[in-house]
Amino acid sequence: MRSPRFVPEEEMAELTVALHHQRRAKCGAQDVITEIADVIIMMQQLAMAYGVEAVQAEIDRKIARLDTRMKSENSQQIEKSKQ
């Protein structure tokens, strides 16, 4: 029996393959959707194993950082458009 630790990598690899195949018209959107669902389920299992609260805190921190970056980039674009 495989260790559950190896399954996330397998699911993510399957999503990667599906995305590449869709780009080359070798599979459809439903195949990609199926693989996305598998990866999300696996990520939820990992979050439960590592602590949902800790994972959510890290997500919140990264989203706040992204928000700051996007606001900064938007401000820079506005300034460039004024010149």
PDB file of N, CA, C and O in Angstrom:
ATOM      1  N   MET A   1       0.845  -1.189   0.000  1.00  0.00           N
ATOM      2  CA  MET A   1       0.000   0.000   0.000  1.00  0.00           C
ATOM      3  C   MET A   1       0.885   1.246   0.000  1.00  0.00           C
ATOM      4  O   MET A   1       1.898   1.309   0.696  1.00  0.00           O
ATOM      5  N   ARG A   2       0.479   2.231  -0.795  1.00  0.00           N
ATOM      6  CA  ARG A   2       1.242   3.481  -0.897  1.00  0.00           C
ATOM      7  C   ARG A   2       1.030   4.343   0.329  1.00  0.00           C
ATOM      8  O   ARG A   2      -0.027   4.323   0.959  1.00  0.00           O
ATOM      9  N   SER A   3       2.071   5.104   0.650  1.00  0.00           N
ATOM     10  CA  SER A   3       1.967   6.066   1.729  1.00  0.00           C
ATOM     11  C   SER A   3       1.111   7.235   1.253  1.00  0.00           C
ATOM     12  O   SER A   3       1.260   7.689   0.119  1.00  0.00           O
ATOM     13  N   PRO A   4       0.201   7.733   2.123  1.00  0.00           N
ATOM     14  CA  PRO A   4      -0.633   8.888   1.721  1.00  0.00           C
ATOM     15  C   PRO A   4       0.179  10.119   1.356  1.00  0.00           C
ATOM     16  O   PRO A   4      -0.324  10.980   0.634  1.00  0.00           O
ATOM     17  N   ARG A   5       1.408  10.236   1.825  1.00  0.00           N
ATOM     18  CA  ARG A   5       2.252  11.394   1.516  1.00  0.00           C
ATOM     19  C   ARG A   5       2.573  11.475   0.032  1.00  0.00           C
ATOM     20  O   ARG A   5       2.855  12.563  -0.470  1.00  0.00           O
ATOM     21  N   PHE A   6       2.539  10.356  -0.683  1.00  0.00           N
ATOM     22  CA  PHE A   6       2.893  10.370  -2.100  1.00  0.00           C
ATOM     23  C   PHE A   6       1.700  10.705  -2.988  1.00  0.00           C
ATOM     24  O   PHE A   6       1.881  11.079  -4.147  1.00  0.00           O
ATOM     25  N   VAL A   7       0.517  10.577  -2.476  1.00  0.00           N
ATOM     26  CA  VAL A   7      -0.678  10.816  -3.273  1.00  0.00           C
ATOM     27  C   VAL A   7      -0.803  12.267  -3.724  1.00  0.00           C
ATOM     28  O   VAL A   7      -1.184  12.490  -4.873  1.00  0.00           O
ATOM     29  N   PRO A   8      -0.503  13.280  -2.884  1.00  0.00           N
ATOM     30  CA  PRO A   8      -0.640  14.669  -3.359  1.00  0.00           C
ATOM     31  C   PRO A   8       0.207  14.944  -4.602  1.00  0.00           C
ATOM     32  O   PRO A   8      -0.251  15.601  -5.536  1.00  0.00           O
ATOM     33  N   GLU A   9       1.416  14.449  -4.609  1.00  0.00           N
ATOM     34  CA  GLU A   9       2.274  14.675  -5.776  1.00  0.00           C
ATOM     35  C   GLU A   9       1.681  14.012  -7.016  1.00  0.00           C
ATOM     36  O   GLU A   9       1.741  14.563  -8.115  1.00  0.00           O
ATOM     37  N   GLU A  10       1.116  12.837  -6.830  1.00  0.00           N
ATOM     38  CA  GLU A  10       0.504  12.128  -7.953  1.00  0.00           C
ATOM     39  C   GLU A  10      -0.695  12.911  -8.489  1.00  0.00           C
ATOM     40  O   GLU A  10      -0.852  13.069  -9.700  1.00  0.00           O
ATOM     41  N   GLU A  11      -1.536  13.396  -7.581  1.00  0.00           N
ATOM     42  CA  GLU A  11      -2.717  14.160  -8.011  1.00  0.00           C
ATOM     43  C   GLU A  11      -2.307  15.446  -8.722  1.00  0.00           C
ATOM     44  O   GLU A  11      -2.903  15.811  -9.736  1.00  0.00           O
ATOM     45  N   MET A  12      -1.297  16.133  -8.198  1.00  0.00           N
ATOM     46  CA  MET A  12      -0.842  17.370  -8.840  1.00  0.00           C
ATOM     47  C   MET A  12      -0.213  17.077 -10.197  1.00  0.00           C
ATOM     48  O   MET A  12      -0.361  17.863 -11.133  1.00  0.00           O
ATOM     49  N   ALA A  13       0.480  15.965 -10.305  1.00  0.00           N
ATOM     50  CA  ALA A  13       1.072  15.580 -11.588  1.00  0.00           C
ATOM     51  C   ALA A  13      -0.020  15.276 -12.607  1.00  0.00           C
ATOM     52  O   ALA A  13       0.105  15.629 -13.780  1.00  0.00           O
ATOM     53  N   GLU A  14      -1.079  14.626 -12.165  1.00  0.00           N
ATOM     54  CA  GLU A  14      -2.194  14.334 -13.071  1.00  0.00           C
ATOM     55  C   GLU A  14      -2.859  15.616 -13.552  1.00  0.00           C
ATOM     56  O   GLU A  14      -3.268  15.702 -14.709  1.00  0.00           O
ATOM     57  N   LEU A  15      -2.970  16.606 -12.685  1.00  0.00           N
ATOM     58  CA  LEU A  15      -3.522  17.906 -13.101  1.00  0.00           C
ATOM     59  C   LEU A  15      -2.603  18.564 -14.117  1.00  0.00           C
ATOM     60  O   LEU A  15      -3.073  19.117 -15.112  1.00  0.00           O
ATOM     61  N   THR A  16      -1.317  18.512 -13.878  1.00  0.00           N
ATOM     62  CA  THR A  16      -0.348  19.094 -14.812  1.00  0.00           C
ATOM     63  C   THR A  16      -0.480  18.445 -16.182  1.00  0.00           C
ATOM     64  O   THR A  16      -0.491  19.134 -17.202  1.00  0.00           O
ATOM     65  N   VAL A  17      -0.581  17.132 -16.205  1.00  0.00           N
ATOM     66  CA  VAL A  17      -0.725  16.408 -17.480  1.00  0.00           C
ATOM     67  C   VAL A  17      -2.028  16.808 -18.169  1.00  0.00           C
ATOM     68  O   VAL A  17      -2.045  17.040 -19.378  1.00  0.00           O
ATOM     69  N   ALA A  18      -3.118  16.888 -17.406  1.00  0.00           N
ATOM     70  CA  ALA A  18      -4.404  17.268 -17.995  1.00  0.00           C
ATOM     71  C   ALA A  18      -4.345  18.675 -18.587  1.00  0.00           C
ATOM     72  O   ALA A  18      -4.892  18.919 -19.663  1.00  0.00           O
ATOM     73  N   LEU A  19      -3.685  19.600 -17.891  1.00  0.00           N
ATOM     74  CA  LEU A  19      -3.550  20.966 -18.416  1.00  0.00           C
ATOM     75  C   LEU A  19      -2.744  20.978 -19.721  1.00  0.00           C
ATOM     76  O   LEU A  19      -3.100  21.675 -20.672  1.00  0.00           O
ATOM     77  N   HIS A  20      -1.670  20.210 -19.755  1.00  0.00           N
ATOM     78  CA  HIS A  20      -0.875  20.125 -20.983  1.00  0.00           C
ATOM     79  C   HIS A  20      -1.691  19.509 -22.116  1.00  0.00           C
ATOM     80  O   HIS A  20      -1.640  19.978 -23.253  1.00  0.00           O
ATOM     81  N   HIS A  21      -2.442  18.461 -21.801  1.00  0.00           N
ATOM     82  CA  HIS A  21      -3.265  17.812 -22.832  1.00  0.00           C
ATOM     83  C   HIS A  21      -4.361  18.743 -23.335  1.00  0.00           C
ATOM     84  O   HIS A  21      -4.650  18.776 -24.531  1.00  0.00           O
ATOM     85  N   GLN A  22      -4.964  19.490 -22.437  1.00  0.00           N
ATOM     86  CA  GLN A  22      -6.010  20.422 -22.877  1.00  0.00           C
ATOM     87  C   GLN A  22      -5.424  21.483 -23.800  1.00  0.00           C
ATOM     88  O   GLN A  22      -6.041  21.850 -24.800  1.00  0.00           O
ATOM     89  N   ARG A  23      -4.250  21.969 -23.470  1.00  0.00           N
ATOM     90  CA  ARG A  23      -3.597  22.969 -24.311  1.00  0.00           C
ATOM     91  C   ARG A  23      -3.372  22.436 -25.727  1.00  0.00           C
ATOM     92  O   ARG A  23      -3.395  23.193 -26.698  1.00  0.00           O
ATOM     93  N   ARG A  24      -3.158  21.140 -25.826  1.00  0.00           N
ATOM     94  CA  ARG A  24      -2.903  20.507 -27.130  1.00  0.00           C
ATOM     95  C   ARG A  24      -4.154  19.841 -27.694  1.00  0.00           C
ATOM     96  O   ARG A  24      -4.074  19.068 -28.649  1.00  0.00           O
ATOM     97  N   ALA A  25      -5.315  20.144 -27.100  1.00  0.00           N
ATOM     98  CA  ALA A  25      -6.612  19.622 -27.535  1.00  0.00           C
ATOM     99  C   ALA A  25      -6.666  18.094 -27.488  1.00  0.00           C
ATOM    100  O   ALA A  25      -7.325  17.462 -28.313  1.00  0.00           O
ATOM    101  N   LYS A  26      -5.969  17.511 -26.517  1.00  0.00           N
ATOM    102  CA  LYS A  26      -5.997  16.061 -26.350  1.00  0.00           C
ATOM    103  C   LYS A  26      -7.000  15.636 -25.283  1.00  0.00           C
ATOM    104  O   LYS A  26      -7.280  14.447 -25.131  1.00  0.00           O
ATOM    105  N   CYS A  27      -7.543  16.606 -24.542  1.00  0.00           N
ATOM    106  CA  CYS A  27      -8.592  16.311 -23.565  1.00  0.00           C
ATOM    107  C   CYS A  27      -9.444  17.564 -23.408  1.00  0.00           C
ATOM    108  O   CYS A  27      -9.075  18.648 -23.859  1.00  0.00           O
ATOM    109  N   GLY A  28     -10.575  17.392 -22.766  1.00  0.00           N
ATOM    110  CA  GLY A  28     -11.504  18.501 -22.623  1.00  0.00           C
ATOM    111  C   GLY A  28     -11.470  19.124 -21.243  1.00  0.00           C
ATOM    112  O   GLY A  28     -10.721  18.701 -20.362  1.00  0.00           O
ATOM    113  N   ALA A  29     -12.295  20.131 -21.079  1.00  0.00           N
ATOM    114  CA  ALA A  29     -12.359  20.871 -19.821  1.00  0.00           C
ATOM    115  C   ALA A  29     -12.782  19.968 -18.669  1.00  0.00           C
ATOM    116  O   ALA A  29     -12.308  20.137 -17.545  1.00  0.00           O
ATOM    117  N   GLN A  30     -13.668  19.013 -18.935  1.00  0.00           N
ATOM    118  CA  GLN A  30     -14.134  18.142 -17.853  1.00  0.00           C
ATOM    119  C   GLN A  30     -12.985  17.335 -17.251  1.00  0.00           C
ATOM    120  O   GLN A  30     -12.965  17.083 -16.046  1.00  0.00           O
ATOM    121  N   ASP A  31     -12.035  16.935 -18.086  1.00  0.00           N
ATOM    122  CA  ASP A  31     -10.871  16.207 -17.565  1.00  0.00           C
ATOM    123  C   ASP A  31     -10.065  17.087 -16.611  1.00  0.00           C
ATOM    124  O   ASP A  31      -9.615  16.629 -15.561  1.00  0.00           O
ATOM    125  N   VAL A  32      -9.890  18.336 -16.982  1.00  0.00           N
ATOM    126  CA  VAL A  32      -9.152  19.272 -16.132  1.00  0.00           C
ATOM    127  C   VAL A  32      -9.936  19.532 -14.847  1.00  0.00           C
ATOM    128  O   VAL A  32      -9.353  19.567 -13.764  1.00  0.00           O
ATOM    129  N   ILE A  33     -11.242  19.714 -14.959  1.00  0.00           N
ATOM    130  CA  ILE A  33     -12.088  19.951 -13.784  1.00  0.00           C
ATOM    131  C   ILE A  33     -11.990  18.779 -12.812  1.00  0.00           C
ATOM    132  O   ILE A  33     -11.894  18.983 -11.602  1.00  0.00           O
ATOM    133  N   THR A  34     -12.013  17.572 -13.328  1.00  0.00           N
ATOM    134  CA  THR A  34     -11.884  16.382 -12.486  1.00  0.00           C
ATOM    135  C   THR A  34     -10.562  16.387 -11.729  1.00  0.00           C
ATOM    136  O   THR A  34     -10.520  16.089 -10.535  1.00  0.00           O
ATOM    137  N   GLU A  35      -9.493  16.724 -12.426  1.00  0.00           N
ATOM    138  CA  GLU A  35      -8.180  16.744 -11.773  1.00  0.00           C
ATOM    139  C   GLU A  35      -8.071  17.884 -10.768  1.00  0.00           C
ATOM    140  O   GLU A  35      -7.441  17.721  -9.722  1.00  0.00           O
ATOM    141  N   ILE A  36      -8.672  19.034 -11.064  1.00  0.00           N
ATOM    142  CA  ILE A  36      -8.683  20.142 -10.104  1.00  0.00           C
ATOM    143  C   ILE A  36      -9.397  19.698  -8.828  1.00  0.00           C
ATOM    144  O   ILE A  36      -8.916  19.952  -7.724  1.00  0.00           O
ATOM    145  N   ALA A  37     -10.538  19.039  -8.981  1.00  0.00           N
ATOM    146  CA  ALA A  37     -11.288  18.556  -7.814  1.00  0.00           C
ATOM    147  C   ALA A  37     -10.437  17.593  -6.993  1.00  0.00           C
ATOM    148  O   ALA A  37     -10.420  17.679  -5.765  1.00  0.00           O
ATOM    149  N   ASP A  38      -9.733  16.679  -7.654  1.00  0.00           N
ATOM    150  CA  ASP A  38      -8.873  15.734  -6.936  1.00  0.00           C
ATOM    151  C   ASP A  38      -7.789  16.467  -6.149  1.00  0.00           C
ATOM    152  O   ASP A  38      -7.511  16.124  -5.000  1.00  0.00           O
ATOM    153  N   VAL A  39      -7.182  17.472  -6.768  1.00  0.00           N
ATOM    154  CA  VAL A  39      -6.117  18.226  -6.089  1.00  0.00           C
ATOM    155  C   VAL A  39      -6.686  19.007  -4.910  1.00  0.00           C
ATOM    156  O   VAL A  39      -6.074  19.036  -3.841  1.00  0.00           O
ATOM    157  N   ILE A  40      -7.832  19.632  -5.082  1.00  0.00           N
ATOM    158  CA  ILE A  40      -8.439  20.387  -3.979  1.00  0.00           C
ATOM    159  C   ILE A  40      -8.766  19.463  -2.811  1.00  0.00           C
ATOM    160  O   ILE A  40      -8.512  19.808  -1.657  1.00  0.00           O
ATOM    161  N   ILE A  41      -9.322  18.300  -3.103  1.00  0.00           N
ATOM    162  CA  ILE A  41      -9.624  17.338  -2.044  1.00  0.00           C
ATOM    163  C   ILE A  41      -8.340  16.934  -1.317  1.00  0.00           C
ATOM    164  O   ILE A  41      -8.306  16.868  -0.089  1.00  0.00           O
ATOM    165  N   MET A  42      -7.309  16.670  -2.073  1.00  0.00           N
ATOM    166  CA  MET A  42      -6.040  16.275  -1.473  1.00  0.00           C
ATOM    167  C   MET A  42      -5.459  17.408  -0.628  1.00  0.00           C
ATOM    168  O   MET A  42      -4.908  17.163   0.445  1.00  0.00           O
ATOM    169  N   MET A  43      -5.580  18.645  -1.106  1.00  0.00           N
ATOM    170  CA  MET A  43      -5.079  19.781  -0.342  1.00  0.00           C
ATOM    171  C   MET A  43      -5.858  19.935   0.960  1.00  0.00           C
ATOM    172  O   MET A  43      -5.285  20.279   1.993  1.00  0.00           O
ATOM    173  N   GLN A  44      -7.157  19.681   0.909  1.00  0.00           N
ATOM    174  CA  GLN A  44      -7.959  19.757   2.131  1.00  0.00           C
ATOM    175  C   GLN A  44      -7.522  18.684   3.126  1.00  0.00           C
ATOM    176  O   GLN A  44      -7.475  18.936   4.330  1.00  0.00           O
ATOM    177  N   GLN A  45      -7.205  17.495   2.631  1.00  0.00           N
ATOM    178  CA  GLN A  45      -6.714  16.432   3.510  1.00  0.00           C
ATOM    179  C   GLN A  45      -5.372  16.821   4.133  1.00  0.00           C
ATOM    180  O   GLN A  45      -5.139  16.592   5.320  1.00  0.00           O
ATOM    181  N   LEU A  46      -4.497  17.411   3.320  1.00  0.00           N
ATOM    182  CA  LEU A  46      -3.217  17.856   3.845  1.00  0.00           C
ATOM    183  C   LEU A  46      -3.393  18.952   4.898  1.00  0.00           C
ATOM    184  O   LEU A  46      -2.711  18.954   5.923  1.00  0.00           O
ATOM    185  N   ALA A  47      -4.312  19.878   4.637  1.00  0.00           N
ATOM    186  CA  ALA A  47      -4.575  20.945   5.610  1.00  0.00           C
ATOM    187  C   ALA A  47      -5.051  20.352   6.929  1.00  0.00           C
ATOM    188  O   ALA A  47      -4.659  20.817   7.999  1.00  0.00           O
ATOM    189  N   MET A  48      -5.889  19.334   6.855  1.00  0.00           N
ATOM    190  CA  MET A  48      -6.351  18.691   8.092  1.00  0.00           C
ATOM    191  C   MET A  48      -5.181  18.021   8.809  1.00  0.00           C
ATOM    192  O   MET A  48      -5.116  18.039  10.039  1.00  0.00           O
ATOM    193  N   ALA A  49      -4.266  17.438   8.057  1.00  0.00           N
ATOM    194  CA  ALA A  49      -3.119  16.756   8.666  1.00  0.00           C
ATOM    195  C   ALA A  49      -2.155  17.743   9.309  1.00  0.00           C
ATOM    196  O   ALA A  49      -1.576  17.453  10.355  1.00  0.00           O
ATOM    197  N   TYR A  50      -1.980  18.908   8.690  1.00  0.00           N
ATOM    198  CA  TYR A  50      -1.012  19.885   9.188  1.00  0.00           C
ATOM    199  C   TYR A  50      -1.642  20.952  10.079  1.00  0.00           C
ATOM    200  O   TYR A  50      -0.936  21.713  10.741  1.00  0.00           O
ATOM    201  N   GLY A  51      -2.953  21.004  10.092  1.00  0.00           N
ATOM    202  CA  GLY A  51      -3.665  21.980  10.918  1.00  0.00           C
ATOM    203  C   GLY A  51      -4.351  23.018  10.051  1.00  0.00           C
ATOM    204  O   GLY A  51      -3.705  23.881   9.457  1.00  0.00           O
ATOM    205  N   VAL A  52      -5.662  22.921   9.988  1.00  0.00           N
ATOM    206  CA  VAL A  52      -6.458  23.818   9.141  1.00  0.00           C
ATOM    207  C   VAL A  52      -6.230  25.273   9.517  1.00  0.00           C
ATOM    208  O   VAL A  52      -6.118  26.133   8.643  1.00  0.00           O
ATOM    209  N   GLU A  53      -6.161  25.555  10.830  1.00  0.00           N
ATOM    210  CA  GLU A  53      -5.998  26.936  11.273  1.00  0.00           C
ATOM    211  C   GLU A  53      -4.655  27.500  10.827  1.00  0.00           C
ATOM    212  O   GLU A  53      -4.574  28.650  10.395  1.00  0.00           O
ATOM    213  N   ALA A  54      -3.597  26.691  10.930  1.00  0.00           N
ATOM    214  CA  ALA A  54      -2.268  27.157  10.517  1.00  0.00           C
ATOM    215  C   ALA A  54      -2.215  27.399   9.015  1.00  0.00           C
ATOM    216  O   ALA A  54      -1.618  28.372   8.553  1.00  0.00           O
ATOM    217  N   VAL A  55      -2.840  26.513   8.263  1.00  0.00           N
ATOM    218  CA  VAL A  55      -2.863  26.675   6.797  1.00  0.00           C
ATOM    219  C   VAL A  55      -3.660  27.920   6.436  1.00  0.00           C
ATOM    220  O   VAL A  55      -3.233  28.700   5.585  1.00  0.00           O
ATOM    221  N   GLN A  56      -4.813  28.116   7.072  1.00  0.00           N
ATOM    222  CA  GLN A  56      -5.636  29.290   6.775  1.00  0.00           C
ATOM    223  C   GLN A  56      -4.902  30.574   7.136  1.00  0.00           C
ATOM    224  O   GLN A  56      -5.007  31.567   6.415  1.00  0.00           O
ATOM    225  N   ALA A  57      -4.164  30.572   8.236  1.00  0.00           N
ATOM    226  CA  ALA A  57      -3.392  31.759   8.623  1.00  0.00           C
ATOM    227  C   ALA A  57      -2.351  32.081   7.553  1.00  0.00           C
ATOM    228  O   ALA A  57      -2.130  33.249   7.233  1.00  0.00           O
ATOM    229  N   GLU A  58      -1.717  31.060   7.004  1.00  0.00           N
ATOM    230  CA  GLU A  58      -0.715  31.288   5.953  1.00  0.00           C
ATOM    231  C   GLU A  58      -1.383  31.790   4.675  1.00  0.00           C
ATOM    232  O   GLU A  58      -0.844  32.669   4.003  1.00  0.00           O
ATOM    233  N   ILE A  59      -2.538  31.247   4.338  1.00  0.00           N
ATOM    234  CA  ILE A  59      -3.290  31.725   3.164  1.00  0.00           C
ATOM    235  C   ILE A  59      -3.640  33.199   3.346  1.00  0.00           C
ATOM    236  O   ILE A  59      -3.449  34.005   2.436  1.00  0.00           O
ATOM    237  N   ASP A  60      -4.153  33.546   4.523  1.00  0.00           N
ATOM    238  CA  ASP A  60      -4.523  34.941   4.797  1.00  0.00           C
ATOM    239  C   ASP A  60      -3.313  35.863   4.669  1.00  0.00           C
ATOM    240  O   ASP A  60      -3.414  36.946   4.092  1.00  0.00           O
ATOM    241  N   ARG A  61      -2.166  35.435   5.207  1.00  0.00           N
ATOM    242  CA  ARG A  61      -0.950  36.237   5.128  1.00  0.00           C
ATOM    243  C   ARG A  61      -0.531  36.454   3.680  1.00  0.00           C
ATOM    244  O   ARG A  61      -0.154  37.561   3.294  1.00  0.00           O
ATOM    245  N   LYS A  62      -0.598  35.402   2.890  1.00  0.00           N
ATOM    246  CA  LYS A  62      -0.181  35.512   1.488  1.00  0.00           C
ATOM    247  C   LYS A  62      -1.156  36.346   0.669  1.00  0.00           C
ATOM    248  O   LYS A  62      -0.736  37.086  -0.220  1.00  0.00           O
ATOM    249  N   ILE A  63      -2.442  36.240   0.952  1.00  0.00           N
ATOM    250  CA  ILE A  63      -3.430  37.054   0.244  1.00  0.00           C
ATOM    251  C   ILE A  63      -3.241  38.528   0.579  1.00  0.00           C
ATOM    252  O   ILE A  63      -3.344  39.383  -0.300  1.00  0.00           O
ATOM    253  N   ALA A  64      -2.966  38.827   1.841  1.00  0.00           N
ATOM    254  CA  ALA A  64      -2.713  40.218   2.234  1.00  0.00           C
ATOM    255  C   ALA A  64      -1.488  40.758   1.508  1.00  0.00           C
ATOM    256  O   ALA A  64      -1.499  41.898   1.042  1.00  0.00           O
ATOM    257  N   ARG A  65      -0.435  39.959   1.407  1.00  0.00           N
ATOM    258  CA  ARG A  65       0.786  40.371   0.700  1.00  0.00           C
ATOM    259  C   ARG A  65       0.486  40.601  -0.786  1.00  0.00           C
ATOM    260  O   ARG A  65       0.957  41.573  -1.376  1.00  0.00           O
ATOM    261  N   LEU A  66      -0.299  39.703  -1.384  1.00  0.00           N
ATOM    262  CA  LEU A  66      -0.675  39.852  -2.787  1.00  0.00           C
ATOM    263  C   LEU A  66      -1.492  41.124  -2.994  1.00  0.00           C
ATOM    264  O   LEU A  66      -1.285  41.855  -3.963  1.00  0.00           O
ATOM    265  N   ASP A  67      -2.418  41.381  -2.079  1.00  0.00           N
ATOM    266  CA  ASP A  67      -3.247  42.587  -2.169  1.00  0.00           C
ATOM    267  C   ASP A  67      -2.377  43.839  -2.138  1.00  0.00           C
ATOM    268  O   ASP A  67      -2.598  44.774  -2.908  1.00  0.00           O
ATOM    269  N   THR A  68      -1.394  43.857  -1.251  1.00  0.00           N
ATOM    270  CA  THR A  68      -0.472  44.997  -1.155  1.00  0.00           C
ATOM    271  C   THR A  68       0.294  45.175  -2.452  1.00  0.00           C
ATOM    272  O   THR A  68       0.422  46.293  -2.950  1.00  0.00           O
ATOM    273  N   ARG A  69       0.803  44.087  -3.001  1.00  0.00           N
ATOM    274  CA  ARG A  69       1.551  44.156  -4.261  1.00  0.00           C
ATOM    275  C   ARG A  69       0.678  44.667  -5.406  1.00  0.00           C
ATOM    276  O   ARG A  69       1.106  45.506  -6.198  1.00  0.00           O
ATOM    277  N   MET A  70      -0.547  44.154  -5.484  1.00  0.00           N
ATOM    278  CA  MET A  70      -1.436  44.562  -6.572  1.00  0.00           C
ATOM    279  C   MET A  70      -1.776  46.050  -6.463  1.00  0.00           C
ATOM    280  O   MET A  70      -1.811  46.751  -7.474  1.00  0.00           O
ATOM    281  N   LYS A  71      -2.025  46.530  -5.259  1.00  0.00           N
ATOM    282  CA  LYS A  71      -2.316  47.947  -5.073  1.00  0.00           C
ATOM    283  C   LYS A  71      -1.117  48.797  -5.474  1.00  0.00           C
ATOM    284  O   LYS A  71      -1.273  49.857  -6.080  1.00  0.00           O
ATOM    285  N   SER A  72       0.069  48.332  -5.137  1.00  0.00           N
ATOM    286  CA  SER A  72       1.294  49.047  -5.494  1.00  0.00           C
ATOM    287  C   SER A  72       1.473  49.086  -7.016  1.00  0.00           C
ATOM    288  O   SER A  72       1.799  50.128  -7.585  1.00  0.00           O
ATOM    289  N   GLU A  73       1.257  47.947  -7.660  1.00  0.00           N
ATOM    290  CA  GLU A  73       1.387  47.890  -9.117  1.00  0.00           C
ATOM    291  C   GLU A  73       0.354  48.773  -9.797  1.00  0.00           C
ATOM    292  O   GLU A  73       0.668  49.444 -10.780  1.00  0.00           O
ATOM    293  N   ASN A  74      -0.870  48.782  -9.290  1.00  0.00           N
ATOM    294  CA  ASN A  74      -1.916  49.632  -9.864  1.00  0.00           C
ATOM    295  C   ASN A  74      -1.555  51.104  -9.723  1.00  0.00           C
ATOM    296  O   ASN A  74      -1.768  51.891 -10.646  1.00  0.00           O
ATOM    297  N   SER A  75      -1.007  51.477  -8.563  1.00  0.00           N
ATOM    298  CA  SER A  75      -0.594  52.864  -8.350  1.00  0.00           C
ATOM    299  C   SER A  75       0.505  53.255  -9.325  1.00  0.00           C
ATOM    300  O   SER A  75       0.493  54.357  -9.875  1.00  0.00           O
ATOM    301  N   GLN A  76       1.453  52.353  -9.539  1.00  0.00           N
ATOM    302  CA  GLN A  76       2.550  52.620 -10.476  1.00  0.00           C
ATOM    303  C   GLN A  76       2.025  52.768 -11.894  1.00  0.00           C
ATOM    304  O   GLN A  76       2.497  53.624 -12.642  1.00  0.00           O
ATOM    305  N   GLN A  77       1.056  51.946 -12.273  1.00  0.00           N
ATOM    306  CA  GLN A  77       0.486  52.044 -13.620  1.00  0.00           C
ATOM    307  C   GLN A  77      -0.268  53.351 -13.794  1.00  0.00           C
ATOM    308  O   GLN A  77      -0.210  53.965 -14.859  1.00  0.00           O
ATOM    309  N   ILE A  78      -0.961  53.770 -12.778  1.00  0.00           N
ATOM    310  CA  ILE A  78      -1.699  55.046 -12.848  1.00  0.00           C
ATOM    311  C   ILE A  78      -0.706  56.198 -13.003  1.00  0.00           C
ATOM    312  O   ILE A  78      -0.918  57.106 -13.806  1.00  0.00           O
ATOM    313  N   GLU A  79       0.375  56.152 -12.232  1.00  0.00           N
ATOM    314  CA  GLU A  79       1.396  57.214 -12.328  1.00  0.00           C
ATOM    315  C   GLU A  79       2.028  57.241 -13.727  1.00  0.00           C
ATOM    316  O   GLU A  79       2.263  58.317 -14.277  1.00  0.00           O
ATOM    317  N   LYS A  80       2.298  56.081 -14.295  1.00  0.00           N
ATOM    318  CA  LYS A  80       2.891  56.024 -15.641  1.00  0.00           C
ATOM    319  C   LYS A  80       1.928  56.566 -16.679  1.00  0.00           C
ATOM    320  O   LYS A  80       2.348  57.222 -17.632  1.00  0.00           O
ATOM    321  N   SER A  81       0.636  56.300 -16.506  1.00  0.00           N
ATOM    322  CA  SER A  81      -0.336  56.777 -17.484  1.00  0.00           C
ATOM    323  C   SER A  81      -0.502  58.298 -17.432  1.00  0.00           C
ATOM    324  O   SER A  81      -0.919  58.912 -18.414  1.00  0.00           O
ATOM    325  N   LYS A  82      -0.177  58.900 -16.295  1.00  0.00           N
ATOM    326  CA  LYS A  82      -0.257  60.367 -16.160  1.00  0.00           C
ATOM    327  C   LYS A  82       0.906  61.056 -16.852  1.00  0.00           C
ATOM    328  O   LYS A  82       0.820  62.242 -17.172  1.00  0.00           O
ATOM    329  N   GLN A  83       1.984  60.335 -17.087  1.00  0.00           N
ATOM    330  CA  GLN A  83       3.184  60.955 -17.678  1.00  0.00           C
ATOM    331  C   GLN A  83       3.075  61.075 -19.167  1.00  0.00           C
ATOM    332  O   GLN A  83       3.996  61.572 -19.816  1.00  0.00           O
TER     333      GLN A  83
END
